[in-house]
């Protein structure tokens, strides 16, 4: 019984980490695109503001999405049902 609970917890953590990495990558791309599209024009091609904005947005996506997924997927403890010996 405890082994099954540990496996469910491990699966929830692993899935949340994978999804957080994907969300971070999507946030990186979205932040870089939005800053490059709506931000001030770059003076040279080595401008790092796009990357920093992308990292900030990606980090926020990863932390928020990973924590929400972990909170939603974490196995809850079921209430103990009274056994037959406790009823009599």
DSSP file (Angstrom, degrees, kcal/mol; ACC not computed):
  #  RESIDUE AA STRUCTURE BP1 BP2  ACC     N-H-->O    O-->H-N    N-H-->O    O-->H-N    TCO  KAPPA ALPHA  PHI   PSI    X-CA   Y-CA   Z-CA
    1    1 A X     >        0   0    0      0, 0.0     4,-1.6     0, 0.0     5,-0.1   0.000 360.0 360.0 360.0 -45.7    0.0    0.0    0.0
    2    2 A X  H  >  +     0   0    0      1,-0.2     4,-2.3     2,-0.2     5,-0.2   0.850 360.0  57.8 -69.2 -32.9    2.8    2.4    0.9
    3    3 A X  H  > S+     0   0    0      1,-0.2     4,-2.0     2,-0.2    -1,-0.2   0.892 105.1  50.4 -63.8 -38.9    4.7    1.4   -2.2
    4    4 A X  H  > S+     0   0    0      2,-0.2     4,-2.2     1,-0.2    -1,-0.2   0.887 109.3  51.3 -65.6 -38.7    1.8    2.4   -4.4
    5    5 A X  H  X S+     0   0    0     -4,-1.6     4,-2.3     2,-0.2    -2,-0.2   0.902 109.5  49.9 -65.6 -40.9    1.6    5.8   -2.7
    6    6 A X  H  X S+     0   0    0     -4,-2.3     4,-2.5     2,-0.2    -1,-0.2   0.883 110.4  50.5 -64.5 -38.0    5.3    6.4   -3.2
    7    7 A X  H  X S+     0   0    0     -4,-2.0     4,-2.4     2,-0.2    -2,-0.2   0.897 110.4  49.2 -67.4 -39.5    5.0    5.5   -6.9
    8    8 A X  H  X S+     0   0    0     -4,-2.2     4,-2.2     2,-0.2    -2,-0.2   0.902 112.6  48.2 -65.8 -39.8    2.1    7.9   -7.3
    9    9 A X  H  X S+     0   0    0     -4,-2.3     4,-2.4     2,-0.2    -2,-0.2   0.918 111.9  48.8 -65.2 -43.2    4.0   10.6   -5.6
   10   10 A X  H  X S+     0   0    0     -4,-2.5     4,-2.6     1,-0.2    -2,-0.2   0.896 111.6  49.6 -64.1 -39.8    7.1   10.0   -7.8
   11   11 A X  H  X S+     0   0    0     -4,-2.4     4,-2.6     2,-0.2     5,-0.2   0.894 110.6  50.3 -65.8 -39.1    5.0   10.0  -10.9
   12   12 A X  H  X S+     0   0    0     -4,-2.2     4,-2.1     2,-0.2    -2,-0.2   0.913 113.0  45.7 -65.4 -42.2    3.3   13.3   -9.9
   13   13 A X  H  X S+     0   0    0     -4,-2.4     4,-2.3     2,-0.2    -2,-0.2   0.926 114.6  47.7 -66.6 -44.7    6.7   14.9   -9.2
   14   14 A X  H  X S+     0   0    0     -4,-2.6     4,-2.3     2,-0.2    -2,-0.2   0.924 113.4  46.8 -63.8 -45.2    8.2   13.6  -12.5
   15   15 A X  H  X S+     0   0    0     -4,-2.6     4,-2.5     1,-0.2     5,-0.2   0.903 112.3  50.8 -64.1 -40.7    5.3   14.7  -14.6
   16   16 A X  H  X S+     0   0    0     -4,-2.1     4,-2.3    -5,-0.2    -1,-0.2   0.888 110.5  49.2 -65.3 -38.8    5.2   18.1  -12.9
   17   17 A X  H  X S+     0   0    0     -4,-2.3     4,-2.1     2,-0.2    -2,-0.2   0.903 111.6  48.6 -66.3 -41.0    9.0   18.6  -13.6
   18   18 A X  H  X S+     0   0    0     -4,-2.3     4,-2.0     2,-0.2    -2,-0.2   0.932 114.2  45.6 -64.2 -45.1    8.6   17.6  -17.2
   19   19 A X  H  X S+     0   0    0     -4,-2.5     4,-2.6     1,-0.2    -2,-0.2   0.865 110.1  54.7 -67.4 -35.3    5.7   20.0  -17.7
   20   20 A X  H  X S+     0   0    0     -4,-2.3     4,-2.3     2,-0.2    -1,-0.2   0.891 108.0  49.9 -64.7 -38.4    7.5   22.8  -15.9
   21   21 A X  H  X S+     0   0    0     -4,-2.1     4,-2.1     2,-0.2    -2,-0.2   0.912 112.0  47.3 -65.5 -41.5   10.4   22.4  -18.3
   22   22 A X  H  X S+     0   0    0     -4,-2.0     4,-2.3     2,-0.2    -2,-0.2   0.897 112.6  49.2 -66.2 -39.2    8.1   22.5  -21.3
   23   23 A X  H  X S+     0   0    0     -4,-2.6     4,-2.6     2,-0.2    -2,-0.2   0.873 109.1  53.1 -66.2 -36.7    6.3   25.6  -19.8
   24   24 A X  H  X S+     0   0    0     -4,-2.3     4,-2.3     2,-0.2    -2,-0.2   0.912 110.0  47.5 -64.8 -41.6    9.7   27.3  -19.2
   25   25 A X  H  X S+     0   0    0     -4,-2.1     4,-2.3     2,-0.2    -2,-0.2   0.915 112.8  48.5 -65.3 -42.6   10.7   26.7  -22.8
   26   26 A X  H  X S+     0   0    0     -4,-2.3     4,-2.6     1,-0.2    -2,-0.2   0.899 112.5  49.1 -64.0 -39.8    7.3   28.0  -24.1
   27   27 A X  H  X S+     0   0    0     -4,-2.6     4,-2.9     2,-0.2    31,-0.3   0.873 108.8  53.3 -66.7 -37.0    7.7   31.1  -21.8
   28   28 A X  H  X S+     0   0    0     -4,-2.3     4,-2.2    29,-0.2    -2,-0.2   0.942 112.9  43.2 -60.8 -47.9   11.2   31.7  -23.0
   29   29 A X  H  X S+     0   0    0     -4,-2.3     4,-2.3     2,-0.2    -2,-0.2   0.916 116.2  47.5 -65.3 -42.6   10.0   31.7  -26.6
   30   30 A X  H  X S+     0   0    0     -4,-2.6     4,-2.9     2,-0.2     5,-0.2   0.921 112.9  48.3 -66.2 -43.6    7.0   33.8  -25.9
   31   31 A X  H  X S+     0   0    0     -4,-2.9     4,-2.3    23,-0.2     5,-0.3   0.901 112.7  48.0 -64.0 -41.0    8.9   36.4  -23.8
   32   32 A X  H  X S+     0   0    0     -4,-2.2     4,-2.1    -5,-0.2    -1,-0.2   0.905 114.6  46.2 -66.1 -40.6   11.6   36.7  -26.5
   33   33 A X  H  X S+     0   0    0     -4,-2.3     4,-2.3    -5,-0.2     5,-0.2   0.943 113.9  47.2 -66.9 -46.7    9.0   37.1  -29.2
   34   34 A X  H  X S+     0   0    0     -4,-2.9     4,-2.9     1,-0.2     5,-0.5   0.896 114.8  45.6 -65.4 -39.4    6.9   39.6  -27.3
   35   35 A X  H  X S+     0   0    0     -4,-2.3     4,-1.8    -5,-0.2    -1,-0.2   0.906 115.2  47.4 -69.8 -39.3    9.9   41.7  -26.3
   36   36 A X  H  < S+     0   0    0     -4,-2.1    -2,-0.2    -5,-0.3    -1,-0.2   0.836 119.7  39.9 -68.1 -31.4   11.4   41.7  -29.8
   37   37 A X  H  < S+     0   0    0     -4,-2.3    -2,-0.2    -5,-0.2    -3,-0.2   0.899 132.2  20.6 -84.7 -43.4    8.0   42.5  -31.3
   38   38 A X  H  < S+     0   0    0     -4,-2.9    -3,-0.2    -5,-0.2    -2,-0.2   0.576 106.7  87.9-104.8 -12.5    6.7   45.1  -28.8
   39   39 A X  S  < S-     0   0    0     -4,-1.8     3,-0.1    -5,-0.5    -4,-0.0  -0.110  92.6 -69.2 -78.9-179.6    9.9   46.3  -27.1
   40   40 A X        -     0   0    0      1,-0.1    -1,-0.2     0, 0.0    -2,-0.1  -0.349  65.0 -88.7 -67.4 153.2   12.2   49.1  -28.2
   41   41 A X        -     0   0    0      1,-0.1     2,-0.2    -3,-0.1    -1,-0.1  -0.354  46.0-110.4 -65.4 142.2   14.2   48.4  -31.4
   42   42 A X        -     0   0    0      1,-0.1    -1,-0.1    -6,-0.1     3,-0.1  -0.479  15.5-152.6 -74.4 140.4   17.5   46.7  -30.8
   43   43 A X  S    S+     0   0    0     -2,-0.2     2,-0.3     1,-0.2    -1,-0.1   0.798  79.1   4.3 -82.8 -30.5   20.7   48.7  -31.4
   44   44 A X  S >  S-     0   0    0      1,-0.0     3,-0.9     0, 0.0    -1,-0.2  -0.917  77.3-105.8-145.6 173.5   22.8   45.7  -32.2
   45   45 A X  T 3  S+     0   0    0     -2,-0.3    -3,-0.0     1,-0.2    -1,-0.0   0.610 110.5  66.2 -80.7 -11.2   22.4   42.0  -32.7
   46   46 A X  T 3   +     0   0    0      2,-0.0    -1,-0.2     0, 0.0     2,-0.2   0.140  68.6 140.4 -94.9  20.7   24.0   41.1  -29.4
   47   47 A X    <   -     0   0    0     -3,-0.9     4,-0.3     1,-0.1     3,-0.2  -0.460  34.8-167.4 -66.3 128.1   21.2   42.7  -27.4
   48   48 A X     >  +     0   0    0     -2,-0.2     4,-2.4     1,-0.2     5,-0.2   0.415  65.8  92.1-100.1   1.4   20.5   40.5  -24.3
   49   49 A X  H  > S+     0   0    0      1,-0.2     4,-2.4     2,-0.2     5,-0.2   0.875  84.8  53.9 -64.7 -35.7   17.2   42.2  -23.3
   50   50 A X  H  > S+     0   0    0     -3,-0.2     4,-2.3     1,-0.2    -1,-0.2   0.929 110.8  46.0 -61.1 -44.8   15.2   39.7  -25.4
   51   51 A X  H  > S+     0   0    0     -4,-0.3     4,-2.6     2,-0.2    -2,-0.2   0.895 112.0  50.2 -68.0 -40.0   16.8   36.8  -23.6
   52   52 A X  H  X S+     0   0    0     -4,-2.4     4,-2.2     2,-0.2    -1,-0.2   0.905 111.6  48.1 -66.4 -40.2   16.4   38.2  -20.2
   53   53 A X  H  X S+     0   0    0     -4,-2.4     4,-2.6     2,-0.2     5,-0.2   0.911 112.6  49.7 -64.6 -41.2   12.7   38.9  -20.7
   54   54 A X  H  X S+     0   0    0     -4,-2.3     4,-2.7    -5,-0.2   -23,-0.2   0.894 110.6  49.5 -63.8 -40.3   12.3   35.4  -22.1
   55   55 A X  H  X S+     0   0    0     -4,-2.6     4,-2.4     2,-0.2    -1,-0.2   0.887 111.4  49.5 -66.3 -37.9   14.1   33.9  -19.1
   56   56 A X  H  X S+     0   0    0     -4,-2.2     4,-2.1     2,-0.2    -2,-0.2   0.949 114.9  42.6 -65.3 -48.4   11.9   35.9  -16.7
   57   57 A X  H  X S+     0   0    0     -4,-2.6     4,-2.5     1,-0.2   -29,-0.2   0.910 115.4  50.4 -65.2 -41.6    8.7   34.9  -18.4
   58   58 A X  H  X S+     0   0    0     -4,-2.7     4,-2.5   -31,-0.3    -1,-0.2   0.885 109.7  50.6 -63.7 -38.9    9.8   31.3  -18.7
   59   59 A X  H  X S+     0   0    0     -4,-2.4     4,-2.5     2,-0.2     5,-0.3   0.901 111.0  48.2 -65.4 -40.5   10.8   31.2  -15.0
   60   60 A X  H  X S+     0   0    0     -4,-2.1     4,-2.4     2,-0.2     5,-0.3   0.922 112.7  48.7 -65.7 -43.1    7.4   32.5  -14.0
   61   61 A X  H  X S+     0   0    0     -4,-2.5     4,-2.7     1,-0.2     5,-0.4   0.921 113.3  47.9 -59.7 -44.3    5.6   30.0  -16.3
   62   62 A X  H  X S+     0   0    0     -4,-2.5     4,-2.4     2,-0.2     5,-0.3   0.931 114.7  43.1 -66.8 -46.7    7.7   27.1  -14.9
   63   63 A X  H  X S+     0   0    0     -4,-2.5     4,-2.0     2,-0.2     5,-0.2   0.939 120.0  42.1 -66.3 -46.1    7.3   27.9  -11.2
   64   64 A X  H  X S+     0   0    0     -4,-2.4     4,-2.2    -5,-0.3     5,-0.2   0.953 119.6  42.3 -67.0 -49.4    3.6   28.7  -11.5
   65   65 A X  H  X S+     0   0    0     -4,-2.7     4,-2.5    -5,-0.3     5,-0.2   0.901 115.2  49.4 -66.3 -41.5    2.7   25.8  -13.8
   66   66 A X  H  X S+     0   0    0     -4,-2.4     4,-2.2    -5,-0.4    -1,-0.2   0.902 112.9  46.3 -65.4 -40.9    4.9   23.2  -12.0
   67   67 A X  H  X S+     0   0    0     -4,-2.0     4,-2.3    -5,-0.3    -1,-0.2   0.893 113.2  49.0 -70.9 -37.7    3.5   24.1   -8.6
   68   68 A X  H  X S+     0   0    0     -4,-2.2     4,-2.4    -5,-0.2    -2,-0.2   0.929 113.2  47.1 -66.1 -43.6   -0.1   24.1   -9.8
   69   69 A X  H  X S+     0   0    0     -4,-2.5     4,-2.5     1,-0.2    -2,-0.2   0.901 112.6  49.3 -64.1 -40.1    0.4   20.7  -11.5
   70   70 A X  H  X S+     0   0    0     -4,-2.2     4,-1.3    -5,-0.2    -1,-0.2   0.896 111.7  49.1 -66.0 -38.5    2.1   19.3   -8.4
   71   71 A X  H  < S+     0   0    0     -4,-2.3    -2,-0.2     1,-0.2    -1,-0.2   0.892 115.6  43.6 -66.7 -39.2   -0.7   20.6   -6.2
   72   72 A X  H  < S+     0   0    0     -4,-2.4    -2,-0.2     1,-0.2    -1,-0.2   0.860 119.5  40.8 -73.7 -35.6   -3.4   19.1   -8.5
   73   73 A X  H  < S+     0   0    0     -4,-2.5    -1,-0.2    -5,-0.2    -2,-0.2   0.562  81.2 116.5 -93.6  -9.3   -1.7   15.7   -9.1
   74   74 A X  S  < S-     0   0    0     -4,-1.3     2,-0.2    -5,-0.2   -65,-0.1  -0.412  74.9-112.1 -64.2 129.0   -0.4   15.0   -5.5
   75   75 A X        -     0   0    0    -70,-0.2     2,-0.2    -2,-0.1    -1,-0.1  -0.434  31.1-140.4 -67.1 128.2   -2.1   11.8   -4.2
   76   76 A X        -     0   0    0     -2,-0.2     2,-0.4     1,-0.1    -1,-0.1  -0.559  18.6-109.8 -85.7 150.6   -4.5   12.7   -1.4
   77   77 A X        -     0   0    0     -2,-0.2     2,-0.2     1,-0.0    -1,-0.1  -0.679  33.1-132.6 -81.2 130.8   -4.8   10.4    1.6
   78   78 A X        -     0   0    0     -2,-0.4     2,-0.1     1,-0.1     3,-0.1  -0.552  27.5 -99.8 -82.0 146.9   -8.1    8.7    1.6
   79   79 A X        -     0   0    0     -2,-0.2     2,-0.3     1,-0.1    -1,-0.1  -0.404  43.8-106.1 -65.6 141.9  -10.2    8.6    4.8
   80   80 A X        -     0   0    0     -2,-0.1     2,-0.3    -3,-0.1    -1,-0.1  -0.511  29.9-140.2 -72.6 130.4   -9.8    5.4    6.7
   81   81 A X        -     0   0    0     -2,-0.3     2,-0.2     1,-0.1    -1,-0.0  -0.685  28.1-103.3 -86.3 142.9  -12.9    3.2    6.5
   82   82 A X        -     0   0    0     -2,-0.3    -1,-0.1     1,-0.1     2,-0.1  -0.448  38.7-131.9 -67.4 136.5  -13.8    1.4    9.7
   83   83 A X     >  -     0   0    0     -2,-0.2     4,-1.0     1,-0.1     3,-0.3  -0.311  22.3-104.2 -83.5 172.1  -12.9   -2.2    9.6
   84   84 A X  H  > S+     0   0    0      1,-0.2     4,-1.1     2,-0.2     3,-0.4   0.862 119.8  54.7 -65.7 -36.0  -15.1   -5.1   10.4
   85   85 A X  H  4 S+     0   0    0      1,-0.2    -1,-0.2     2,-0.2    -3,-0.0   0.802 105.7  52.7 -70.6 -27.4  -13.4   -5.7   13.8
   86   86 A X  H  4 S+     0   0    0     -3,-0.3    -1,-0.2     1,-0.2    -2,-0.2   0.738 101.8  60.8 -79.2 -22.0  -13.9   -2.1   14.8
   87   87 A X  H  <        0   0    0     -4,-1.0    -1,-0.2    -3,-0.4    -2,-0.2   0.867 360.0 360.0 -73.0 -36.2  -17.7   -2.2   14.2
   88   88 A X     <        0   0    0     -4,-1.1    -1,-0.2     0, 0.0    -2,-0.2   0.477 360.0 360.0 -92.8 360.0  -18.5   -5.0   16.6
